[in-house]
């Protein structure tokens, strides 16, 4: 099955937004950030990059993680009503991108691309 149009672009945009999120968190954190918090952020953003990689490779579990993250991004649009929201532009971009991903990742061609792995796996556990 051919790779859906837009898969590479959406993966690249997720990686860019992940990098921007990392940069904004570090920029808004005081210079004396605790080492434990820094390690936690590195792990969280590292997991994000791993999900993007496996999404780009066509793993369905990564598609599901992206869908769940997209739901959170859409729900986070509520925070735009608060004057205390830092980086409302990034929240808005993630929210709009989340709406797009919720639609696009559930279209038939994209779903079948991600589900192809199950159909193509050899039957390795059974003896005839």
Secondary structure, 3 states (H helix, E strand, C coil): CCCCCCHHHHHHHHHHHHHHHHHHHHHHCCCCCCHHHHHHHHHHHHHHHHHHHHHHHCCHHHHHHHHHHHHHHHHHHHHHHCCCCCCHHHHHHHHHHHHHHHHHCCCHHHHHHHHHHHHHCCCCCCCC
